[in-house]
Amino acid sequence: MNLRIINNTPPIEFYNGPHKQMIFTLCNEEELNNPLLNRLYKENVCYTERWYLESRKLIFDENWIHPILKSICIDTVLKAKIIKSTVIDGVIMRNFLNDKSLPEYHISAGINLKKLHRWCGFFSSLPDKVETLVALNGQS
């Protein structure tokens, strides 16, 4: 008995044209705007990323009384808006990755999707009380 290998998969095509940058939609919503964060970060850093970067920095610095950290922990509505921004923008990025007719956006969408997963995981894991956050991080 002879076996034949049948290969019906089309060859992989690599896109070599110009790549386009994806922008965040909900992560740049005005309700996530914060004047303090605006002074700390450049204009091209979206609002959700500003919250993420500053919150992580404050946790690493063990600056538990900072208003940014307190507001993100205590204000569950704000936290929910930030998480929602990462989820919705993630869906948008995933749709671009799955759309074979738009290969010029694939690299940017892939990079942004990784960021959005990281941000969503971080904000979802934050407790609703700063005291809990301090206890979890073992204040030095």
GROMACS elastic network, one bead per residue, 0.5 to 0.9 nm:
[ bonds ]
;  ai    aj funct       b0    kb
    7    10     6  0.84106   500
    9    12     6  0.86293   500
   10    13     6  0.87851   500
   14   103     6  0.89081   500
   15    18     6  0.85932   500
   15    19     6  0.89323   500
   15   103     6  0.64287   500
   15   104     6  0.74198   500
   16    19     6  0.83116   500
   16   104     6  0.86401   500
   17   103     6  0.86496   500
   17   104     6  0.69577   500
   18   104     6  0.63169   500
   19   103     6  0.79476   500
   19   105     6  0.61500   500
   19   106     6  0.80663   500
   19   107     6  0.74298   500
   19   108     6  0.78840   500
   20   104     6  0.54904   500
   20   105     6  0.52814   500
   20   106     6  0.84653   500
   20   107     6  0.83178   500
   20   108     6  0.70303   500
   21   104     6  0.84388   500
   21   105     6  0.64728   500
   21   107     6  0.83089   500
   21   108     6  0.54458   500
   21   109     6  0.78521   500
   22    93     6  0.79448   500
   22   105     6  0.64712   500
   22   106     6  0.88497   500
   22   107     6  0.89745   500
   22   108     6  0.56202   500
   22   109     6  0.59916   500
   22   112     6  0.77697   500
   23    28     6  0.89441   500
   23    46     6  0.89124   500
   23   108     6  0.87254   500
   23   109     6  0.87148   500
   23   112     6  0.86222   500
   24    27     6  0.55599   500
   24    28     6  0.62590   500
   24    46     6  0.71606   500
   24    85     6  0.89692   500
   24    89     6  0.63064   500
   24    92     6  0.88859   500
   24    93     6  0.87496   500
   24   112     6  0.82762   500
   25    28     6  0.56881   500
   25    29     6  0.69810   500
   25    85     6  0.79858   500
   25    88     6  0.84167   500
   25    89     6  0.62384   500
   25    92     6  0.86348   500
   26    29     6  0.50517   500
   26    30     6  0.88256   500
   26    48     6  0.86682   500
   26    82     6  0.87108   500
   26    84     6  0.81107   500
   26    86     6  0.75027   500
   26    88     6  0.69477   500
   26    89     6  0.61629   500
   27    30     6  0.89055   500
   27    32     6  0.75834   500
   27    46     6  0.60753   500
   27    47     6  0.58497   500
   27    48     6  0.50786   500
   27    49     6  0.77006   500
   27    82     6  0.73283   500
   27    84     6  0.87749   500
   27    85     6  0.50332   500
   27    86     6  0.65407   500
   27    88     6  0.87571   500
   27    89     6  0.70140   500
   28    31     6  0.84815   500
   28    32     6  0.70648   500
   28    33     6  0.77317   500
   28    45     6  0.88912   500
   28    46     6  0.53054   500
   28    47     6  0.52540   500
   28    48     6  0.69300   500
   28    85     6  0.83483   500
   29    32     6  0.57871   500
   29    33     6  0.71705   500
   29    46     6  0.88358   500
   29    47     6  0.74341   500
   29    48     6  0.87938   500
   29    85     6  0.82027   500
   30    33     6  0.51424   500
   30    34     6  0.87951   500
   30    47     6  0.83037   500
   31    34     6  0.83410   500
   31    78     6  0.86962   500
   31    81     6  0.84085   500
   32    47     6  0.58666   500
   32    48     6  0.68953   500
   32    51     6  0.84841   500
   32    78     6  0.77521   500
   32    81     6  0.77387   500
   32    82     6  0.72115   500
   33    37     6  0.78655   500
   33    38     6  0.76291   500
   33    47     6  0.58893   500
   33    48     6  0.85873   500
   34    37     6  0.53720   500
   34    38     6  0.61773   500
   34    39     6  0.89714   500
   34    47     6  0.77829   500
   34    50     6  0.89459   500
   34    51     6  0.86698   500
   35    39     6  0.65378   500
   35    40     6  0.89581   500
   36    39     6  0.54105   500
   36    40     6  0.66908   500
   36    68     6  0.85442   500
   37    40     6  0.50498   500
   37    41     6  0.61472   500
   37    47     6  0.81052   500
   37    50     6  0.62846   500
   37    51     6  0.73578   500
   37    54     6  0.77535   500
   37    68     6  0.86699   500
   38    41     6  0.55452   500
   38    42     6  0.71457   500
   38    43     6  0.73903   500
   38    47     6  0.83851   500
   38    50     6  0.81155   500
   39    42     6  0.77811   500
   40    50     6  0.84059   500
   40    54     6  0.87624   500
   41    44     6  0.82556   500
   41    45     6  0.65788   500
   41    50     6  0.67558   500
   42    45     6  0.57233   500
   42    46     6  0.88104   500
   43    46     6  0.74080   500
   45    48     6  0.84004   500
   45    49     6  0.64369   500
   45    50     6  0.65589   500
   46    49     6  0.54062   500
   46    50     6  0.63659   500
   46    51     6  0.89788   500
   47    50     6  0.50434   500
   47    51     6  0.64248   500
   47    52     6  0.87043   500
   47    82     6  0.89535   500
   48    51     6  0.51770   500
   48    52     6  0.62314   500
   48    53     6  0.87007   500
   48    82     6  0.62559   500
   48    83     6  0.87667   500
   48    85     6  0.75349   500
   48    86     6  0.77796   500
   48   119     6  0.79492   500
   49    53     6  0.59889   500
   49    54     6  0.84255   500
   49   115     6  0.85877   500
   49   116     6  0.87617   500
   49   119     6  0.74020   500
   50    53     6  0.52747   500
   50    54     6  0.60563   500
   50    55     6  0.83292   500
   51    54     6  0.54322   500
   51    55     6  0.58972   500
   51    56     6  0.84828   500
   51    68     6  0.79386   500
   51    69     6  0.89764   500
   51    72     6  0.82531   500
   51    82     6  0.84911   500
   52    55     6  0.52961   500
   52    56     6  0.61396   500
   52    57     6  0.85495   500
   52   119     6  0.63297   500
   52   122     6  0.77308   500
   52   123     6  0.76923   500
   53    56     6  0.53669   500
   53    57     6  0.61794   500
   53    58     6  0.86994   500
   54    57     6  0.50315   500
   54    58     6  0.61236   500
   54    59     6  0.86161   500
   54    68     6  0.77292   500
   54    69     6  0.81993   500
   55    58     6  0.51437   500
   55    59     6  0.62236   500
   55    60     6  0.86567   500
   55    68     6  0.69146   500
   55    69     6  0.56958   500
   55    72     6  0.79741   500
   56    59     6  0.51146   500
   56    60     6  0.61538   500
   56    61     6  0.85138   500
   56    69     6  0.88689   500
   56   122     6  0.86847   500
   57    60     6  0.51243   500
   57    61     6  0.60626   500
   57    62     6  0.84236   500
   57    63     6  0.85985   500
   58    62     6  0.58904   500
   58    63     6  0.51053   500
   58    64     6  0.71122   500
   58    66     6  0.74803   500
   58    68     6  0.84411   500
   58    69     6  0.68747   500
   59    63     6  0.62101   500
   59    64     6  0.69785   500
   59    69     6  0.78895   500
   59   133     6  0.85583   500
   59   134     6  0.86405   500
   59   137     6  0.82769   500
   60    63     6  0.78018   500
   61    64     6  0.84514   500
   62    65     6  0.87306   500
   62   134     6  0.79634   500
   62   137     6  0.85060   500
   62   139     6  0.69830   500
   62   140     6  0.81612   500
   63    66     6  0.58651   500
   63    69     6  0.80795   500
   64    67     6  0.86034   500
   64    69     6  0.67316   500
   64    70     6  0.73124   500
   64   130     6  0.67609   500
   64   131     6  0.83855   500
   64   133     6  0.83930   500
   64   134     6  0.71139   500
   65    68     6  0.86247   500
   65    69     6  0.72118   500
   65    70     6  0.65821   500
   65   130     6  0.82426   500
   66    69     6  0.55177   500
   66    70     6  0.62300   500
   66    71     6  0.86582   500
   67    71     6  0.58561   500
   67    72     6  0.84777   500
   68    71     6  0.52694   500
   68    72     6  0.62616   500
   68    73     6  0.87059   500
   69    72     6  0.53282   500
   69    73     6  0.62709   500
   69    74     6  0.85456   500
   69   130     6  0.77717   500
   70    73     6  0.52804   500
   70    74     6  0.58793   500
   70    75     6  0.80346   500
   70   129     6  0.79626   500
   70   130     6  0.63330   500
   71    74     6  0.52678   500
   71    75     6  0.53875   500
   71    76     6  0.86408   500
   71    78     6  0.79295   500
   71    79     6  0.86606   500
   72    75     6  0.57041   500
   72    76     6  0.73847   500
   72    78     6  0.66278   500
   72    79     6  0.58204   500
   72   123     6  0.84569   500
   72   126     6  0.83732   500
   72   128     6  0.83190   500
   73    76     6  0.69778   500
   73    78     6  0.88945   500
   73    79     6  0.73184   500
   73   123     6  0.89718   500
   73   126     6  0.65667   500
   73   127     6  0.61805   500
   73   129     6  0.56677   500
   73   130     6  0.61873   500
   73   133     6  0.85272   500
   74    77     6  0.88781   500
   74    78     6  0.87381   500
   74    79     6  0.84520   500
   74   127     6  0.83994   500
   74   128     6  0.52815   500
   74   129     6  0.58454   500
   74   130     6  0.74330   500
   75    78     6  0.54014   500
   75    79     6  0.63806   500
   75    80     6  0.86974   500
   75   128     6  0.77688   500
   76    80     6  0.59764   500
   76    81     6  0.85560   500
   76   128     6  0.70489   500
   77    80     6  0.50609   500
   77    81     6  0.62332   500
   77    82     6  0.86979   500
   78    81     6  0.51026   500
   78    82     6  0.62696   500
   78    83     6  0.86696   500
   79    82     6  0.51230   500
   79    83     6  0.61771   500
   79    84     6  0.84867   500
   79   123     6  0.68801   500
   79   124     6  0.80850   500
   79   126     6  0.88784   500
   80    83     6  0.50907   500
   80    84     6  0.59464   500
   80    85     6  0.85011   500
   80   123     6  0.86665   500
   80   124     6  0.85272   500
   81    85     6  0.61073   500
   81    86     6  0.87900   500
   82    85     6  0.50913   500
   82    86     6  0.65575   500
   82    87     6  0.88753   500
   82   119     6  0.89221   500
   82   120     6  0.80472   500
   82   123     6  0.76039   500
   83    86     6  0.52431   500
   83    87     6  0.63443   500
   83    88     6  0.87699   500
   83   119     6  0.79440   500
   83   120     6  0.55421   500
   83   121     6  0.85966   500
   83   123     6  0.64396   500
   83   124     6  0.68256   500
   84    87     6  0.50976   500
   84    88     6  0.61021   500
   84    89     6  0.84129   500
   84   120     6  0.84033   500
   85    88     6  0.54134   500
   85    89     6  0.60064   500
   85    90     6  0.82584   500
   85   116     6  0.88934   500
   85   120     6  0.86879   500
   86    89     6  0.52994   500
   86    90     6  0.58174   500
   86    91     6  0.86255   500
   86   113     6  0.89561   500
   86   115     6  0.89591   500
   86   116     6  0.53482   500
   86   117     6  0.73990   500
   86   119     6  0.69800   500
   86   120     6  0.57411   500
   87    91     6  0.63296   500
   87    92     6  0.88073   500
   87   116     6  0.75039   500
   87   117     6  0.82028   500
   87   120     6  0.71578   500
   88    91     6  0.51375   500
   88    92     6  0.64171   500
   88    93     6  0.87520   500
   89    93     6  0.61667   500
   89    94     6  0.85375   500
   89   112     6  0.88882   500
   89   113     6  0.81350   500
   89   116     6  0.75604   500
   90    93     6  0.50850   500
   90    94     6  0.60423   500
   90    95     6  0.85358   500
   90   109     6  0.88515   500
   90   112     6  0.79678   500
   90   113     6  0.56693   500
   90   114     6  0.88207   500
   90   116     6  0.61464   500
   90   117     6  0.75581   500
   91    94     6  0.50577   500
   91    95     6  0.61387   500
   91    96     6  0.87422   500
   91   113     6  0.86594   500
   92    95     6  0.51752   500
   92    96     6  0.65010   500
   92    97     6  0.88330   500
   92   109     6  0.86109   500
   93    96     6  0.51893   500
   93    97     6  0.63080   500
   93    98     6  0.87590   500
   93   105     6  0.89524   500
   93   106     6  0.86073   500
   93   108     6  0.86303   500
   93   110     6  0.72089   500
   93   112     6  0.71672   500
   93   113     6  0.60533   500
   94    98     6  0.61973   500
   94    99     6  0.86185   500
   94   109     6  0.71671   500
   94   110     6  0.78195   500
   94   113     6  0.71233   500
   95    98     6  0.51406   500
   95    99     6  0.61579   500
   95   109     6  0.89653   500
   96    99     6  0.50945   500
   96   100     6  0.80894   500
   96   101     6  0.89463   500
   96   102     6  0.68535   500
   96   103     6  0.82590   500
   96   105     6  0.67302   500
   96   106     6  0.66458   500
   96   109     6  0.66526   500
   96   110     6  0.89345   500
   97   100     6  0.74777   500
   97   102     6  0.80633   500
   97   103     6  0.78047   500
   97   105     6  0.74015   500
   97   106     6  0.51953   500
   97   107     6  0.83047   500
   97   109     6  0.63074   500
   97   110     6  0.68480   500
   98   101     6  0.89288   500
   98   102     6  0.87898   500
   98   106     6  0.84753   500
   99   102     6  0.58069   500
   99   103     6  0.75148   500
   99   106     6  0.86406   500
  100   103     6  0.60007   500
  100   106     6  0.88888   500
  101   104     6  0.87721   500
  102   105     6  0.60145   500
  102   106     6  0.72653   500
  103   106     6  0.52318   500
  103   107     6  0.81206   500
  104   107     6  0.74093   500
  104   108     6  0.84057   500
  105   108     6  0.55794   500
  105   109     6  0.59258   500
  105   110     6  0.84868   500
  106   109     6  0.51624   500
  106   110     6  0.59826   500
  106   111     6  0.86421   500
  107   110     6  0.51991   500
  107   111     6  0.63294   500
  107   112     6  0.86506   500
  108   111     6  0.52433   500
  108   112     6  0.61076   500
  108   113     6  0.84815   500
  109   112     6  0.50988   500
  109   113     6  0.59340   500
  109   114     6  0.86893   500
  110   113     6  0.51107   500
  110   114     6  0.64576   500
  110   115     6  0.88750   500
  111   114     6  0.53626   500
  111   115     6  0.65718   500
  111   116     6  0.88469   500
  112   115     6  0.50716   500
  112   116     6  0.61405   500
  112   117     6  0.86859   500
  113   116     6  0.50158   500
  113   117     6  0.62231   500
  113   118     6  0.86840   500
  114   117     6  0.52478   500
  114   118     6  0.63893   500
  114   119     6  0.87751   500
  115   118     6  0.51470   500
  115   119     6  0.61869   500
  115   120     6  0.85750   500
  116   119     6  0.50793   500
  116   120     6  0.59677   500
  116   121     6  0.84545   500
  117   120     6  0.52046   500
  117   121     6  0.61092   500
  117   122     6  0.85722   500
  118   121     6  0.52902   500
  118   122     6  0.62091   500
  118   123     6  0.87928   500
  119   122     6  0.51263   500
  119   123     6  0.62124   500
  119   124     6  0.84181   500
  120   123     6  0.53670   500
  120   124     6  0.58928   500
  120   125     6  0.84626   500
  121   124     6  0.51789   500
  121   125     6  0.61314   500
  121   126     6  0.88553   500
  122   125     6  0.53401   500
  122   126     6  0.65777   500
  123   126     6  0.53342   500
  123   127     6  0.87742   500
  124   127     6  0.82254   500
  126   129     6  0.84985   500
  126   133     6  0.72494   500
  127   130     6  0.72224   500
  127   131     6  0.88640   500
  127   132     6  0.63804   500
  127   133     6  0.61660   500
  128   131     6  0.88765   500
  128   132     6  0.76518   500
  128   133     6  0.83182   500
  129   132     6  0.53688   500
  129   133     6  0.65841   500
  129   134     6  0.88553   500
  130   134     6  0.61514   500
  130   135     6  0.86078   500
  131   134     6  0.50424   500
  131   135     6  0.61989   500
  131   136     6  0.86142   500
  132   135     6  0.50476   500
  132   136     6  0.60926   500
  132   137     6  0.85909   500
  133   136     6  0.51277   500
  133   137     6  0.62223   500
  133   138     6  0.86183   500
  134   137     6  0.52050   500
  134   138     6  0.60587   500
  134   139     6  0.58153   500
  135   138     6  0.51908   500
  135   139     6  0.68022   500
  136   139     6  0.83343   500
  137   140     6  0.86879   500
